[in-house]
Amino acid sequence: MKSLLIVAIVFALGIMAVATLAALAQDKPVAPAANDAARPKAAFFPIGGAAADELRTRTAFSLRQKLDRDGHYEVIDGYRMKDLAAEAKDGVNFDTSAEAIRELGKEVDATVMVWGDMDASNTLRLHLLDLREKDATPRELTKVVKQATDLRFVCEQILQTLPGVVQFEHPNEEPVTDDAAARVMWAKNPNLLVNGDFAQPGKWTALYESEKYEVQISRTAPAADKVCINPIGAEDGLPAHNVLAMNLSKECAENNGLACLSDAIAIKPNTRYRLSFRYKSDGPTLHVFVKGYTLAKDIQGQPAPREVYRRQVPPGDPTAGKWVRVVDDLNPQHIAFPVQSLRVDLYAYLAPGHVSFDDVILKEVGAQTHQAKDDAIKPPLAPPHAQESR
């Protein structure tokens, strides 16, 4: 299974590699190098560890390319960094001291230095040293690449902790199709999400690092890095009701982030769904996902849900104390497997603070308007159960 994940990650990055073929061949920045002298230099050392060499190389490449496109930093190319790492007596890995990295960084006039490793479970551990900070000391960042689609978000989350880096944007390829028929279906169809109004405990599962628990109602705000359901008073023309509340520490926000998943929702094939929710944030950024699953056999041969679809809702910024409504359409599908159920993943990260969610709704609103076609994903030769029984 790990080899399949690695292959999927490599293929998922194929489109980017084609778009920047010349840059990939030479590992050179593709953005204009205007006014390089005024930009701080960023040095990304090769990533060590037991993860597949291809994945580690792609991760370092993605970090360099994404930061270079942002334009705020001059990024040292990969070939130079490989040569620089070779000068270290014992190589460069997560345990290499900041003093040794500083000395190597002087050779390329680096202001920002990043080094680390990725282990066999695809857990990425990095040190980030920014010499512009007073009494600069390395910050430790830990991310896990669980799915092929995770690599993009992992790299962006890391880079967005650097001063000056703007939030990465992703075009919404599935705009809301607000036609008359969809409006009628939205008005009459039931909410498929159980406890989307948080009127009762449970039906939502909080996730943080190794912690996993059903969310409960609490009269007090959540403790650091916790999730709970809070009663709130009447506001915005609404009576007193409950909301889902998150509290992110700085360490949590800059590393794993905080997530809360709904229970699974059975869906129909070839059907479009609409997600709607309100949120309020005093600091963290939202990256809400809708994840789709098919039923396949696990390594013990037992039926188990496997994620085959992921819809990223356009990111949400801090709201300055106001409630903001988000509406997004999704066409759950995969080019090889049926998407049989969905889970809404309320996820926040990047900056510390409090986030509240309210009135989460998922409804059927008509036939699909977008057909899955992804040249970066190769369909398997057989269904999942057939593959795993070999």
KATA-V92263 format. One record per run of one state. SS is the DSSP state (helix for helix, strand for strand, loop for the rest). FROM is the first residue (numbers start at 1). TO is the last residue. Records with the same first field share a line. If there is no record, write none. Layout:
# KATA-V92263
SS->FROM-TO  FROM-TO
This chain:
# KATA-V92263
loop->1-1  13-13  20-20  27-35  39-39  45-47  49-52  71-72  76-77  87-97  107-111  119-122  131-138  145-149  160-179  189-203  209-210  215-216  219-225  233-234  236-237  239-240  249-249  255-257  263-264  267-270  282-284  287-288  298-302  313-315  317-323  331-340  350-352  368-383  389-390
helix->2-12  14-19  21-26  36-38  53-70  78-86  98-106  150-159  180-188  250-254  384-388
strand->40-44  48-48  73-75  112-118  123-130  139-144  204-208  211-214  217-218  226-232  235-235  238-238  241-248  258-262  265-266  271-281  285-286  289-297  303-312  316-316  324-330  341-349  353-367
